[in-house]
């Protein structure tokens, strides 16, 4: 029963975190730059794996004695290498592209993992701030009560000071929590 309740309360927070992670993935400039770099590297891997273009030479030679006659030479040359013909360069390019995909996936996972950790910390600090706000209200009520009791003579200065110290402690914890929340939001 308790597990089912915990799962029901955790699902909305988990769905919100997933939605924020999707937005981060769409809008993160580092991920965009990594994707663009991966695309450029893949294109670079594909260059040079095809045979060079054929070269055509044309020459028209006139014979000095007319008896020799005119001659026309046409030469077509094509360079090749065995690695291109056997497909070795293409396989090597596919392997490099696979490594580029793995590197991008790894970087993407690292960025999203770091973002998820920050989001979880932010959820923690949000809930901590809500709890500290409740504690602050209770401490303020107690301090006000001891202030009235001190004025009427029902409490001594020591009890009043303890209540004020407790109030100041909770205010300090809440301020520290707000600073941490602000830093996490900035990240």
PyMOL CGO cylinders between C-alpha atoms (Angstrom):
from pymol import cmd
from pymol.cgo import CYLINDER

trace = [
    CYLINDER, 0.00, 0.00, 0.00, 2.74, 2.45, 0.98, 0.3, 1, 1, 1, 1, 1, 1,
    CYLINDER, 2.74, 2.45, 0.98, 4.72, 1.53, -2.13, 0.3, 1, 1, 1, 1, 1, 1,
    CYLINDER, 4.72, 1.53, -2.13, 1.69, 2.19, -4.34, 0.3, 1, 1, 1, 1, 1, 1,
    CYLINDER, 1.69, 2.19, -4.34, 1.20, 5.63, -2.76, 0.3, 1, 1, 1, 1, 1, 1,
    CYLINDER, 1.20, 5.63, -2.76, 4.88, 6.43, -3.19, 0.3, 1, 1, 1, 1, 1, 1,
    CYLINDER, 4.88, 6.43, -3.19, 4.70, 5.48, -6.87, 0.3, 1, 1, 1, 1, 1, 1,
    CYLINDER, 4.70, 5.48, -6.87, 1.56, 7.60, -7.39, 0.3, 1, 1, 1, 1, 1, 1,
    CYLINDER, 1.56, 7.60, -7.39, 3.23, 10.65, -5.87, 0.3, 1, 1, 1, 1, 1, 1,
    CYLINDER, 3.23, 10.65, -5.87, 6.48, 10.05, -7.75, 0.3, 1, 1, 1, 1, 1, 1,
    CYLINDER, 6.48, 10.05, -7.75, 4.89, 9.70, -11.20, 0.3, 1, 1, 1, 1, 1, 1,
    CYLINDER, 4.89, 9.70, -11.20, 3.92, 13.37, -11.68, 0.3, 1, 1, 1, 1, 1, 1,
    CYLINDER, 3.92, 13.37, -11.68, 7.39, 14.53, -10.61, 0.3, 1, 1, 1, 1, 1, 1,
    CYLINDER, 7.39, 14.53, -10.61, 9.01, 11.93, -12.88, 0.3, 1, 1, 1, 1, 1, 1,
    CYLINDER, 9.01, 11.93, -12.88, 6.86, 13.04, -15.82, 0.3, 1, 1, 1, 1, 1, 1,
    CYLINDER, 6.86, 13.04, -15.82, 7.76, 16.67, -15.18, 0.3, 1, 1, 1, 1, 1, 1,
    CYLINDER, 7.76, 16.67, -15.18, 11.47, 15.82, -15.04, 0.3, 1, 1, 1, 1, 1, 1,
    CYLINDER, 11.47, 15.82, -15.04, 11.17, 13.89, -18.33, 0.3, 1, 1, 1, 1, 1, 1,
    CYLINDER, 11.17, 13.89, -18.33, 9.42, 16.85, -19.97, 0.3, 1, 1, 1, 1, 1, 1,
    CYLINDER, 9.42, 16.85, -19.97, 12.11, 19.26, -18.76, 0.3, 1, 1, 1, 1, 1, 1,
    CYLINDER, 12.11, 19.26, -18.76, 14.81, 16.89, -20.03, 0.3, 1, 1, 1, 1, 1, 1,
    CYLINDER, 14.81, 16.89, -20.03, 13.12, 16.82, -23.44, 0.3, 1, 1, 1, 1, 1, 1,
    CYLINDER, 13.12, 16.82, -23.44, 13.12, 20.61, -23.50, 0.3, 1, 1, 1, 1, 1, 1,
    CYLINDER, 13.12, 20.61, -23.50, 16.77, 20.69, -22.47, 0.3, 1, 1, 1, 1, 1, 1,
    CYLINDER, 16.77, 20.69, -22.47, 17.62, 18.25, -25.24, 0.3, 1, 1, 1, 1, 1, 1,
    CYLINDER, 17.62, 18.25, -25.24, 15.83, 20.41, -27.80, 0.3, 1, 1, 1, 1, 1, 1,
    CYLINDER, 15.83, 20.41, -27.80, 17.24, 23.76, -26.64, 0.3, 1, 1, 1, 1, 1, 1,
    CYLINDER, 17.24, 23.76, -26.64, 20.73, 22.93, -25.37, 0.3, 1, 1, 1, 1, 1, 1,
    CYLINDER, 20.73, 22.93, -25.37, 23.31, 24.71, -27.50, 0.3, 1, 1, 1, 1, 1, 1,
    CYLINDER, 23.31, 24.71, -27.50, 26.05, 22.28, -26.55, 0.3, 1, 1, 1, 1, 1, 1,
    CYLINDER, 26.05, 22.28, -26.55, 24.01, 19.35, -27.84, 0.3, 1, 1, 1, 1, 1, 1,
    CYLINDER, 24.01, 19.35, -27.84, 23.23, 21.23, -31.04, 0.3, 1, 1, 1, 1, 1, 1,
    CYLINDER, 23.23, 21.23, -31.04, 26.91, 22.00, -31.54, 0.3, 1, 1, 1, 1, 1, 1,
    CYLINDER, 26.91, 22.00, -31.54, 27.85, 18.36, -30.89, 0.3, 1, 1, 1, 1, 1, 1,
    CYLINDER, 27.85, 18.36, -30.89, 25.24, 17.17, -33.41, 0.3, 1, 1, 1, 1, 1, 1,
    CYLINDER, 25.24, 17.17, -33.41, 26.50, 19.63, -36.03, 0.3, 1, 1, 1, 1, 1, 1,
    CYLINDER, 26.50, 19.63, -36.03, 30.10, 18.55, -35.37, 0.3, 1, 1, 1, 1, 1, 1,
    CYLINDER, 30.10, 18.55, -35.37, 29.12, 14.89, -35.68, 0.3, 1, 1, 1, 1, 1, 1,
    CYLINDER, 29.12, 14.89, -35.68, 27.45, 15.60, -39.02, 0.3, 1, 1, 1, 1, 1, 1,
    CYLINDER, 27.45, 15.60, -39.02, 30.51, 17.44, -40.29, 0.3, 1, 1, 1, 1, 1, 1,
    CYLINDER, 30.51, 17.44, -40.29, 32.81, 14.63, -39.14, 0.3, 1, 1, 1, 1, 1, 1,
    CYLINDER, 32.81, 14.63, -39.14, 30.63, 12.06, -40.91, 0.3, 1, 1, 1, 1, 1, 1,
    CYLINDER, 30.63, 12.06, -40.91, 30.82, 14.04, -44.13, 0.3, 1, 1, 1, 1, 1, 1,
    CYLINDER, 30.82, 14.04, -44.13, 34.58, 14.31, -43.73, 0.3, 1, 1, 1, 1, 1, 1,
    CYLINDER, 34.58, 14.31, -43.73, 34.78, 10.54, -43.36, 0.3, 1, 1, 1, 1, 1, 1,
    CYLINDER, 34.78, 10.54, -43.36, 32.91, 10.07, -46.65, 0.3, 1, 1, 1, 1, 1, 1,
    CYLINDER, 32.91, 10.07, -46.65, 35.28, 12.28, -48.65, 0.3, 1, 1, 1, 1, 1, 1,
    CYLINDER, 35.28, 12.28, -48.65, 38.01, 10.54, -50.56, 0.3, 1, 1, 1, 1, 1, 1,
    CYLINDER, 38.01, 10.54, -50.56, 36.40, 7.10, -50.63, 0.3, 1, 1, 1, 1, 1, 1,
    CYLINDER, 36.40, 7.10, -50.63, 35.40, 7.23, -54.29, 0.3, 1, 1, 1, 1, 1, 1,
    CYLINDER, 35.40, 7.23, -54.29, 37.60, 6.96, -57.32, 0.3, 1, 1, 1, 1, 1, 1,
    CYLINDER, 37.60, 6.96, -57.32, 38.98, 10.21, -58.72, 0.3, 1, 1, 1, 1, 1, 1,
    CYLINDER, 38.98, 10.21, -58.72, 37.32, 11.67, -61.76, 0.3, 1, 1, 1, 1, 1, 1,
    CYLINDER, 37.32, 11.67, -61.76, 38.63, 10.42, -65.11, 0.3, 1, 1, 1, 1, 1, 1,
    CYLINDER, 38.63, 10.42, -65.11, 40.86, 12.73, -67.12, 0.3, 1, 1, 1, 1, 1, 1,
    CYLINDER, 40.86, 12.73, -67.12, 40.44, 13.20, -70.83, 0.3, 1, 1, 1, 1, 1, 1,
    CYLINDER, 40.44, 13.20, -70.83, 43.18, 14.58, -73.05, 0.3, 1, 1, 1, 1, 1, 1,
    CYLINDER, 43.18, 14.58, -73.05, 42.66, 15.67, -76.60, 0.3, 1, 1, 1, 1, 1, 1,
    CYLINDER, 42.66, 15.67, -76.60, 45.43, 16.60, -79.02, 0.3, 1, 1, 1, 1, 1, 1,
    CYLINDER, 45.43, 16.60, -79.02, 45.25, 17.47, -82.71, 0.3, 1, 1, 1, 1, 1, 1,
    CYLINDER, 45.25, 17.47, -82.71, 48.59, 17.11, -84.45, 0.3, 1, 1, 1, 1, 1, 1,
    CYLINDER, 48.59, 17.11, -84.45, 49.23, 18.40, -87.95, 0.3, 1, 1, 1, 1, 1, 1,
    CYLINDER, 49.23, 18.40, -87.95, 51.73, 16.58, -90.03, 0.3, 1, 1, 1, 1, 1, 1,
    CYLINDER, 51.73, 16.58, -90.03, 54.45, 18.69, -91.64, 0.3, 1, 1, 1, 1, 1, 1,
    CYLINDER, 54.45, 18.69, -91.64, 54.75, 16.67, -94.74, 0.3, 1, 1, 1, 1, 1, 1,
    CYLINDER, 54.75, 16.67, -94.74, 51.27, 16.33, -96.05, 0.3, 1, 1, 1, 1, 1, 1,
    CYLINDER, 51.27, 16.33, -96.05, 51.90, 12.71, -96.76, 0.3, 1, 1, 1, 1, 1, 1,
    CYLINDER, 51.90, 12.71, -96.76, 51.99, 12.00, -93.02, 0.3, 1, 1, 1, 1, 1, 1,
    CYLINDER, 51.99, 12.00, -93.02, 48.61, 13.64, -92.55, 0.3, 1, 1, 1, 1, 1, 1,
    CYLINDER, 48.61, 13.64, -92.55, 46.91, 15.02, -89.49, 0.3, 1, 1, 1, 1, 1, 1,
    CYLINDER, 46.91, 15.02, -89.49, 46.61, 12.98, -86.38, 0.3, 1, 1, 1, 1, 1, 1,
    CYLINDER, 46.61, 12.98, -86.38, 44.11, 13.24, -83.49, 0.3, 1, 1, 1, 1, 1, 1,
    CYLINDER, 44.11, 13.24, -83.49, 45.00, 11.72, -80.14, 0.3, 1, 1, 1, 1, 1, 1,
    CYLINDER, 45.00, 11.72, -80.14, 42.43, 11.11, -77.42, 0.3, 1, 1, 1, 1, 1, 1,
    CYLINDER, 42.43, 11.11, -77.42, 43.58, 9.73, -74.06, 0.3, 1, 1, 1, 1, 1, 1,
    CYLINDER, 43.58, 9.73, -74.06, 41.32, 8.79, -71.16, 0.3, 1, 1, 1, 1, 1, 1,
    CYLINDER, 41.32, 8.79, -71.16, 42.98, 8.01, -67.82, 0.3, 1, 1, 1, 1, 1, 1,
    CYLINDER, 42.98, 8.01, -67.82, 41.41, 6.85, -64.59, 0.3, 1, 1, 1, 1, 1, 1,
    CYLINDER, 41.41, 6.85, -64.59, 43.34, 6.56, -61.36, 0.3, 1, 1, 1, 1, 1, 1,
    CYLINDER, 43.34, 6.56, -61.36, 42.35, 3.88, -58.88, 0.3, 1, 1, 1, 1, 1, 1,
    CYLINDER, 42.35, 3.88, -58.88, 43.54, 2.23, -55.75, 0.3, 1, 1, 1, 1, 1, 1,
    CYLINDER, 43.54, 2.23, -55.75, 42.80, -1.21, -54.44, 0.3, 1, 1, 1, 1, 1, 1,
    CYLINDER, 42.80, -1.21, -54.44, 41.31, 0.05, -51.15, 0.3, 1, 1, 1, 1, 1, 1,
    CYLINDER, 41.31, 0.05, -51.15, 38.59, 1.96, -53.00, 0.3, 1, 1, 1, 1, 1, 1,
    CYLINDER, 38.59, 1.96, -53.00, 37.79, -0.86, -55.40, 0.3, 1, 1, 1, 1, 1, 1,
    CYLINDER, 37.79, -0.86, -55.40, 37.52, -3.49, -52.64, 0.3, 1, 1, 1, 1, 1, 1,
    CYLINDER, 37.52, -3.49, -52.64, 35.33, -1.20, -50.50, 0.3, 1, 1, 1, 1, 1, 1,
    CYLINDER, 35.33, -1.20, -50.50, 37.85, -1.00, -47.67, 0.3, 1, 1, 1, 1, 1, 1,
    CYLINDER, 37.85, -1.00, -47.67, 37.63, 2.80, -47.51, 0.3, 1, 1, 1, 1, 1, 1,
    CYLINDER, 37.63, 2.80, -47.51, 33.84, 2.69, -47.35, 0.3, 1, 1, 1, 1, 1, 1,
    CYLINDER, 33.84, 2.69, -47.35, 33.89, 0.15, -44.51, 0.3, 1, 1, 1, 1, 1, 1,
    CYLINDER, 33.89, 0.15, -44.51, 36.43, 2.25, -42.65, 0.3, 1, 1, 1, 1, 1, 1,
    CYLINDER, 36.43, 2.25, -42.65, 34.23, 5.35, -43.09, 0.3, 1, 1, 1, 1, 1, 1,
    CYLINDER, 34.23, 5.35, -43.09, 31.19, 3.45, -41.76, 0.3, 1, 1, 1, 1, 1, 1,
    CYLINDER, 31.19, 3.45, -41.76, 33.20, 2.35, -38.71, 0.3, 1, 1, 1, 1, 1, 1,
    CYLINDER, 33.20, 2.35, -38.71, 34.36, 5.91, -38.07, 0.3, 1, 1, 1, 1, 1, 1,
    CYLINDER, 34.36, 5.91, -38.07, 30.77, 7.13, -38.43, 0.3, 1, 1, 1, 1, 1, 1,
    CYLINDER, 30.77, 7.13, -38.43, 29.69, 4.51, -35.92, 0.3, 1, 1, 1, 1, 1, 1,
    CYLINDER, 29.69, 4.51, -35.92, 32.30, 5.79, -33.48, 0.3, 1, 1, 1, 1, 1, 1,
    CYLINDER, 32.30, 5.79, -33.48, 31.11, 9.35, -34.04, 0.3, 1, 1, 1, 1, 1, 1,
    CYLINDER, 31.11, 9.35, -34.04, 27.53, 8.24, -33.28, 0.3, 1, 1, 1, 1, 1, 1,
    CYLINDER, 27.53, 8.24, -33.28, 28.68, 6.52, -30.08, 0.3, 1, 1, 1, 1, 1, 1,
    CYLINDER, 28.68, 6.52, -30.08, 30.66, 9.57, -29.00, 0.3, 1, 1, 1, 1, 1, 1,
    CYLINDER, 30.66, 9.57, -29.00, 27.66, 11.84, -29.60, 0.3, 1, 1, 1, 1, 1, 1,
    CYLINDER, 27.66, 11.84, -29.60, 25.36, 9.47, -27.70, 0.3, 1, 1, 1, 1, 1, 1,
    CYLINDER, 25.36, 9.47, -27.70, 27.85, 9.40, -24.82, 0.3, 1, 1, 1, 1, 1, 1,
    CYLINDER, 27.85, 9.40, -24.82, 28.11, 13.19, -24.67, 0.3, 1, 1, 1, 1, 1, 1,
    CYLINDER, 28.11, 13.19, -24.67, 24.33, 13.52, -24.92, 0.3, 1, 1, 1, 1, 1, 1,
    CYLINDER, 24.33, 13.52, -24.92, 23.85, 11.05, -22.09, 0.3, 1, 1, 1, 1, 1, 1,
    CYLINDER, 23.85, 11.05, -22.09, 26.40, 12.88, -19.92, 0.3, 1, 1, 1, 1, 1, 1,
    CYLINDER, 26.40, 12.88, -19.92, 24.72, 16.25, -20.48, 0.3, 1, 1, 1, 1, 1, 1,
    CYLINDER, 24.72, 16.25, -20.48, 21.24, 14.89, -19.83, 0.3, 1, 1, 1, 1, 1, 1,
    CYLINDER, 21.24, 14.89, -19.83, 22.43, 12.96, -16.76, 0.3, 1, 1, 1, 1, 1, 1,
    CYLINDER, 22.43, 12.96, -16.76, 23.96, 16.10, -15.31, 0.3, 1, 1, 1, 1, 1, 1,
    CYLINDER, 23.96, 16.10, -15.31, 20.75, 18.02, -16.05, 0.3, 1, 1, 1, 1, 1, 1,
    CYLINDER, 20.75, 18.02, -16.05, 18.67, 15.28, -14.43, 0.3, 1, 1, 1, 1, 1, 1,
    CYLINDER, 18.67, 15.28, -14.43, 20.85, 15.36, -11.32, 0.3, 1, 1, 1, 1, 1, 1,
    CYLINDER, 20.85, 15.36, -11.32, 20.40, 19.13, -11.11, 0.3, 1, 1, 1, 1, 1, 1,
    CYLINDER, 20.40, 19.13, -11.11, 16.64, 18.75, -11.55, 0.3, 1, 1, 1, 1, 1, 1,
    CYLINDER, 16.64, 18.75, -11.55, 16.47, 16.17, -8.78, 0.3, 1, 1, 1, 1, 1, 1,
    CYLINDER, 16.47, 16.17, -8.78, 18.48, 18.48, -6.54, 0.3, 1, 1, 1, 1, 1, 1,
    CYLINDER, 18.48, 18.48, -6.54, 16.12, 21.32, -7.44, 0.3, 1, 1, 1, 1, 1, 1,
    CYLINDER, 16.12, 21.32, -7.44, 13.09, 19.20, -6.53, 0.3, 1, 1, 1, 1, 1, 1,
    CYLINDER, 13.09, 19.20, -6.53, 14.79, 18.38, -3.23, 0.3, 1, 1, 1, 1, 1, 1,
    CYLINDER, 14.79, 18.38, -3.23, 15.48, 22.03, -2.46, 0.3, 1, 1, 1, 1, 1, 1,
    CYLINDER, 15.48, 22.03, -2.46, 11.95, 23.03, -3.48, 0.3, 1, 1, 1, 1, 1, 1,
    CYLINDER, 11.95, 23.03, -3.48, 10.48, 20.54, -1.04, 0.3, 1, 1, 1, 1, 1, 1,
    CYLINDER, 10.48, 20.54, -1.04, 13.03, 21.50, 1.61, 0.3, 1, 1, 1, 1, 1, 1,
    CYLINDER, 13.03, 21.50, 1.61, 12.09, 25.16, 1.17, 0.3, 1, 1, 1, 1, 1, 1,
    CYLINDER, 12.09, 25.16, 1.17, 8.41, 24.31, 1.58, 0.3, 1, 1, 1, 1, 1, 1,
    CYLINDER, 8.41, 24.31, 1.58, 9.18, 22.39, 4.77, 0.3, 1, 1, 1, 1, 1, 1,
    CYLINDER, 9.18, 22.39, 4.77, 11.41, 25.18, 6.08, 0.3, 1, 1, 1, 1, 1, 1,
    CYLINDER, 11.41, 25.18, 6.08, 8.66, 27.72, 5.30, 0.3, 1, 1, 1, 1, 1, 1,
    CYLINDER, 8.66, 27.72, 5.30, 6.28, 25.68, 7.46, 0.3, 1, 1, 1, 1, 1, 1,
    CYLINDER, 6.28, 25.68, 7.46, 8.90, 25.48, 10.22, 0.3, 1, 1, 1, 1, 1, 1,
    CYLINDER, 8.90, 25.48, 10.22, 9.44, 29.23, 9.95, 0.3, 1, 1, 1, 1, 1, 1,
    CYLINDER, 9.44, 29.23, 9.95, 5.74, 29.89, 10.46, 0.3, 1, 1, 1, 1, 1, 1,
    CYLINDER, 5.74, 29.89, 10.46, 5.72, 27.63, 13.53, 0.3, 1, 1, 1, 1, 1, 1,
    CYLINDER, 5.72, 27.63, 13.53, 8.89, 29.23, 14.92, 0.3, 1, 1, 1, 1, 1, 1,
    CYLINDER, 8.89, 29.23, 14.92, 7.47, 32.72, 14.33, 0.3, 1, 1, 1, 1, 1, 1,
    CYLINDER, 7.47, 32.72, 14.33, 4.24, 31.74, 16.13, 0.3, 1, 1, 1, 1, 1, 1,
    CYLINDER, 4.24, 31.74, 16.13, 6.20, 30.32, 19.06, 0.3, 1, 1, 1, 1, 1, 1,
    CYLINDER, 6.20, 30.32, 19.06, 8.49, 33.37, 19.22, 0.3, 1, 1, 1, 1, 1, 1,
    CYLINDER, 8.49, 33.37, 19.22, 5.49, 35.71, 19.15, 0.3, 1, 1, 1, 1, 1, 1,
    CYLINDER, 5.49, 35.71, 19.15, 3.84, 33.67, 21.89, 0.3, 1, 1, 1, 1, 1, 1,
    CYLINDER, 3.84, 33.67, 21.89, 6.93, 33.82, 24.10, 0.3, 1, 1, 1, 1, 1, 1,
    CYLINDER, 6.93, 33.82, 24.10, 7.16, 37.56, 23.40, 0.3, 1, 1, 1, 1, 1, 1,
    CYLINDER, 7.16, 37.56, 23.40, 3.61, 38.03, 24.69, 0.3, 1, 1, 1, 1, 1, 1,
    CYLINDER, 3.61, 38.03, 24.69, 4.29, 35.75, 27.68, 0.3, 1, 1, 1, 1, 1, 1,
    CYLINDER, 4.29, 35.75, 27.68, 7.44, 37.72, 28.48, 0.3, 1, 1, 1, 1, 1, 1,
    CYLINDER, 7.44, 37.72, 28.48, 5.49, 40.99, 28.35, 0.3, 1, 1, 1, 1, 1, 1,
    CYLINDER, 5.49, 40.99, 28.35, 2.82, 39.58, 30.69, 0.3, 1, 1, 1, 1, 1, 1,
    CYLINDER, 2.82, 39.58, 30.69, 5.42, 38.04, 33.03, 0.3, 1, 1, 1, 1, 1, 1,
    CYLINDER, 5.42, 38.04, 33.03, 4.50, 34.37, 32.37, 0.3, 1, 1, 1, 1, 1, 1,
    CYLINDER, 4.50, 34.37, 32.37, 7.89, 33.54, 30.73, 0.3, 1, 1, 1, 1, 1, 1,
    CYLINDER, 7.89, 33.54, 30.73, 11.45, 34.50, 31.47, 0.3, 1, 1, 1, 1, 1, 1,
    CYLINDER, 11.45, 34.50, 31.47, 14.05, 36.08, 29.17, 0.3, 1, 1, 1, 1, 1, 1,
    CYLINDER, 14.05, 36.08, 29.17, 15.86, 32.72, 28.64, 0.3, 1, 1, 1, 1, 1, 1,
    CYLINDER, 15.86, 32.72, 28.64, 12.78, 31.05, 27.14, 0.3, 1, 1, 1, 1, 1, 1,
    CYLINDER, 12.78, 31.05, 27.14, 12.12, 34.09, 24.96, 0.3, 1, 1, 1, 1, 1, 1,
    CYLINDER, 12.12, 34.09, 24.96, 15.72, 34.09, 23.72, 0.3, 1, 1, 1, 1, 1, 1,
    CYLINDER, 15.72, 34.09, 23.72, 15.56, 30.37, 22.91, 0.3, 1, 1, 1, 1, 1, 1,
    CYLINDER, 15.56, 30.37, 22.91, 12.45, 30.95, 20.81, 0.3, 1, 1, 1, 1, 1, 1,
    CYLINDER, 12.45, 30.95, 20.81, 14.13, 33.88, 19.03, 0.3, 1, 1, 1, 1, 1, 1,
    CYLINDER, 14.13, 33.88, 19.03, 17.27, 31.76, 18.42, 0.3, 1, 1, 1, 1, 1, 1,
    CYLINDER, 17.27, 31.76, 18.42, 15.13, 28.98, 16.97, 0.3, 1, 1, 1, 1, 1, 1,
    CYLINDER, 15.13, 28.98, 16.97, 13.40, 31.53, 14.70, 0.3, 1, 1, 1, 1, 1, 1,
    CYLINDER, 13.40, 31.53, 14.70, 16.75, 32.94, 13.52, 0.3, 1, 1, 1, 1, 1, 1,
    CYLINDER, 16.75, 32.94, 13.52, 18.09, 29.42, 12.87, 0.3, 1, 1, 1, 1, 1, 1,
    CYLINDER, 18.09, 29.42, 12.87, 15.13, 28.52, 10.67, 0.3, 1, 1, 1, 1, 1, 1,
    CYLINDER, 15.13, 28.52, 10.67, 15.41, 31.85, 8.82, 0.3, 1, 1, 1, 1, 1, 1,
    CYLINDER, 15.41, 31.85, 8.82, 19.11, 31.15, 8.17, 0.3, 1, 1, 1, 1, 1, 1,
    CYLINDER, 19.11, 31.15, 8.17, 18.37, 27.64, 6.89, 0.3, 1, 1, 1, 1, 1, 1,
    CYLINDER, 18.37, 27.64, 6.89, 15.66, 28.99, 4.62, 0.3, 1, 1, 1, 1, 1, 1,
    CYLINDER, 15.66, 28.99, 4.62, 17.99, 31.68, 3.26, 0.3, 1, 1, 1, 1, 1, 1,
    CYLINDER, 17.99, 31.68, 3.26, 20.71, 29.07, 2.58, 0.3, 1, 1, 1, 1, 1, 1,
    CYLINDER, 20.71, 29.07, 2.58, 18.13, 26.87, 0.86, 0.3, 1, 1, 1, 1, 1, 1,
    CYLINDER, 18.13, 26.87, 0.86, 17.01, 29.79, -1.33, 0.3, 1, 1, 1, 1, 1, 1,
    CYLINDER, 17.01, 29.79, -1.33, 20.63, 30.47, -2.34, 0.3, 1, 1, 1, 1, 1, 1,
    CYLINDER, 20.63, 30.47, -2.34, 21.08, 26.81, -3.32, 0.3, 1, 1, 1, 1, 1, 1,
    CYLINDER, 21.08, 26.81, -3.32, 17.82, 26.86, -5.29, 0.3, 1, 1, 1, 1, 1, 1,
    CYLINDER, 17.82, 26.86, -5.29, 18.91, 30.00, -7.12, 0.3, 1, 1, 1, 1, 1, 1,
    CYLINDER, 18.91, 30.00, -7.12, 22.26, 28.45, -8.02, 0.3, 1, 1, 1, 1, 1, 1,
    CYLINDER, 22.26, 28.45, -8.02, 20.57, 25.31, -9.32, 0.3, 1, 1, 1, 1, 1, 1,
    CYLINDER, 20.57, 25.31, -9.32, 18.12, 27.32, -11.40, 0.3, 1, 1, 1, 1, 1, 1,
    CYLINDER, 18.12, 27.32, -11.40, 21.00, 29.27, -12.90, 0.3, 1, 1, 1, 1, 1, 1,
    CYLINDER, 21.00, 29.27, -12.90, 22.71, 26.02, -13.91, 0.3, 1, 1, 1, 1, 1, 1,
]
cmd.load_cgo(trace, "trace")
